[in-house]
Amino acid sequence: MIHRLGAAAPPVVPGAPRSELSAAVEAVAALARDAYAPLGASRIPKPAVVSMPSPHQSSRDGAAIDTIVLHHTASSGTAQAVGSWFQEPASRVSAHYTIGKDGTIVQSVEDAYQAWHAGESEFRGRGRVNQFSLGIEIVNVGDGQDPYTDAQYQALARLVAFMVTEYGIPRDRITGHKDVALPRGRKVDPSENFSYARLNELVDALLQGRLPAATAPLSPPPPPGWQAPGVLSPPPPPPPPGWQAPGVVPSALPPVAWPGALPAPAVSPPLPGASPAALPAAAVATYPLSPWQLAQLAAVQQQLALVAARLEVLARGYGVSVA
């Protein structure tokens, strides 16, 4: 049994059978290793959304999500107003997401279901585009003059980057409603002043770690003069002559190394300790945490890794194998 970070590990009871001790040591060691997983390994996080469920949705009938269709709303107002319209029984339309001028993202349909956004449609020889796509509405009048705001591009890029990494959607399958609607020419959205080049530039920056995946500050700034902790605490002093792990009968088991003599744990290198600015951009982009929080997390993870290594030494003293 593997206990992930945040899960309760089984307690060590004095005098417990060796099998129970083995399970306890194994769980704590696994927890420590999981906590020190390399930063940057997870997907782009989903941006914050306002949930306004629409009744206008249906099953995907087993189809995988592999396409993103962009629309403009052909209206002014807010994303919430569009979300309200999608909730009206008479509308008979919906999209998965709507992005307002201020960057607010409203979600009307869960990704696992079809939204009713593309209508009669075909993409690369395949019909029923709703079945395999995600639909994103962008609030815009659609006259070619109404600008798409910076906040909209930023929010759209974060949403698209999430979709690309979450579902493995190829970048060349991000398209517009006007490119899938049948008959051809039936739709004109998104309007000509929408910039795919700008969207792609922002998505590239997110995927390459050059742009934080979350912009809102999630913690107060560090105190003046603060430096990122990056050094493990010094090892304990050498053991007294003839020291053995507690509870071990010297004649029954081979000698066990003193924890202070252990080599450095085989874990990912710690984050730089110079300053918050020295943190890797990829780490900051992947986790919606401030540099201060990231450095604090790294310090805790390092200490957990050291605890795991010392627990393994004690486990070997009891004849326990910790994988």
N, C-alpha and C positions, 0 to 999 in steps of 0.2 A: 504494500500500500504506500503510495506517495502522497505526502501532505504538502500542498502548495502553500505559498506565502499567504498568511491570513487564516489558514486552517489550523485546527487545534491538534497538536501532537499528543500521542498517548503519554500519560504521566509515568515517571519512573518511581516505582514503589519500593522502598527498602525491603530487601529480602525477596524480591520478585524472582520468578524463574528466569533463566538466561534468555529464553525466547522472547519474553516481554521486554527485557533490557535491550535485546537486539532490535526489536521493533521501535523502541523509543529512540535509540541512538540513530537508527536508520532514518527515522522521520525527521529528526532535528538536522541531521547532516544534509538531507535532501532539501529541507526548507532553506538552509543557508546557501546551498548552491543555487537554488532557483532565485533567491533574492539577489544573487550577484550575477544574474544573466547579463550579457553585454547590452549596454544601452544601444538603441538604434535597431534592435532586431524586430520590433513590432511594426504593424501597418500604420499608415496615416490614420489618425483618429477621426471619427465622424464629428463634424462641427455641430455646435448646439442648434437645436431646432425647436420650433413651437409646434406642438402636435395639435392638428385640427382634422380629425379623421373624417373622410368622405365616404358615403355609402356607395359611391360609384367606383367599384372595383370588382375584380373577378380573379379566378385561379389562373396561374400560368400554365397549367396542364403539364407540369414537369419540365418546361422549357428553361434553359439556363439564361441568366442575364449576361448579355455580351455587347450591348449597344446603349448609348446615351443620346437622347433626342432633345435638342434645345428649342424652346419656343419663346416668343414674346407674348405678353398678355393682351396687347392691343387696347390697353386701358391705362389710366393713371391710378393713383390711390396707393394702398398699402398691400403688402403680401397677405396680411390678415383678412383684408376685404376679399381678395381672390379666394383665400381659403374658405371664407364664409359662403361664397358663391358655389364652390365645389361641394359644400354640404347641403345645398338646396336640392330637394327631390326633383325639381323641374329642370335643373341644369344638365343632367345626364352627361357631364364631363368631369374630368379630374386630371391632375398630374401628381406625380410622387412629391415634388417639391416646388415651391414658389419662392423667388428671391426678391425682396423689396428693395427700393431705392436706398434704404439705410443699411442694407446687408442682412436684414432679418431673413431667416430661412423658415418657412412654414412647411411642415410635412403633412400631406393629406392622405397618402396611401403608403403602407409599409412596403419595403422593397420586394418582399416575397410575393406580392400580388401584382396583377396587372392594374395599371391606372388607365383611364380612358382618355388618352391625350392625342394619339396619332390618327385615329379614324381609319378610313380606307387608306391603306399604305403598303409600301413595298421597299425593302432595302436590300440591294445586291441580290435580287432575284428571289427574295424570300418575303412572303406576304405576312399579314397580321403582325405588324411591328410591335404593337402593344405587348404581345406575348413574350418577347425577349428583350425588351428595352426598359430603361428608366427615363421618365419624362421630367424635364425641369422647365418651369415657366419663369421668365424674367420680366418683372414689371417694367413695361415700356409701351408708349403709345404706338410705336411701330411705324412712324411716318418717315423714318430715316433722319430726322432732325433731333428728336428727343434723345439726349445722351444716356448711355449706360454708365452708371456712376462707378467710381473707384471701389466703393464699398461692395457693389454688386459683383465686380470682377474678382475681388478678393474672396468673397463668400462663395462664388461659383467655383473658383479654382480649388478651394479647400474641399468643397463637396465633390468635385470631379476627381481630385486626387484620392479622396477616400474611396470612391467607387472603383477607380482604376486598380487600387491595391487590394480592395476587399473582394472584388469579383474577377480580377484578371482581365478587365476589359481592354482590348487593344486601343491605342490612341487614335488609330485611323477609323475607329467605329464611334467617334463622337461627331454627330451630324446634326443638321437642322430639320425642322418640320417640313420646310419647303423642299427638302431633298428626298423625303420619303412619301409625301402625300400623293394620293392618286385621285383624279387624273393629275398629271404633272402641271404645275402652275396654279393648282387650287389654293396653295398656301404660300405666304411670302415671309414667314418668320423663321429665324430671327431676321430683323431688318438689316439693310445693307451696311449701316453704321456700326453693327456689332463686329468686334475684332476677335476673330479666332486666333490671330497671331498673339494678341495680348494674353488671351486665356492660356494658350499653350506655353507661353513664357513663364507665367505664374505657376502653372502646374509643374513645369520642369524644375523651377526653383524649389518647390515644395518637395518633390521626389528626390532631389539631390541634396536636400538639407540646407539650402541657401536662404530659405524663408521659413520662419517659425510656423508650425502647423496650427498654433493658437496665438492670437495677438493680445487677448485680454490678460492683464496681470492677475495672477491667482494667489499671490502672497505679497505681504509688505516688503519693501526693500530691506536689505540687510543693514545692520547697524554700521556707523562710521568705522572705517578701519578694518572691517571684517575681511578675512581671507578664507578661501575654501580649504576645509580640512582634507588632507590627502595622504597623511602619514599614519601607518599603523602604530599602535602603542608598542613600546619596547617589549621584547620577550622577557619572561621571568628569569631570575637568576639561576645558575646551574644547580642541580639537585645535590643533596648530600651524598656522600659515598654509599654505594649499595642500594640506592633508592629504587623501588619498584612501584608500579601502578597500584593504587589502593585495591585491596581485596584479592591480589594475585598471590598465589603460593609459588615461591621462587622455583621449587623443584618440579612444579607441574607445567609451567609455561616458560617459553624463552623470555629473556629480558625485553622490556618495552622501552622505547626511546623516551627520554624526558621531553615534554612539549617544547621547552626552550630551545632544544637542539633541532627542531623541525626545520626543514627548508621552507621557503615561502610557498604558500598554497598555490596550486596550479589553477589560477583563475585569471580572468581578463585583467589587463592592466588598469590601475586606478585612474580616475579622472585627474587632469592636471590640477595642481594645488596652488597655482600662482594667484589667480583671481577669477571671479565669475566670467570675465571676458574670455578666459582661456579655455572654456568648455567647448567641446566639439560641436560644431553647428548641427551635425546630424542628430546628436543626442537631444539638443534643445528642440529641434524640429519634430522629433518623433514623440516626445513626451510633452503634454500640455502643462509643464511645470516651469517655474522660474529657475534661473541658474542657481540661486541660493538653495532652493529645494533640491535640485539635482545633486549639488555637492553634498548636502546633508544626507541624501539617500545613498550616495556613493560611499560616504564614510561608514554608515550603518552596515552596508553590504560588505565592506571590507572586514569589519569586525565580525560579522556573521561567518564569513569565510574562514577566519582564523579560529573561531569557536568550532566550526565543523571539523577542521584539521585536528584540533586537540581532542575532540570527541572520538575521532577515528583512532587516535593513539590509545585512548582508554578502552575503546571497543576491542582493539586487538589484544589488549591485556585480558579481556574476558573471552577471547576466542571467537569474537563476533566479526563477521565479514560485513563491511559496509561498502556497497557498490557505489 
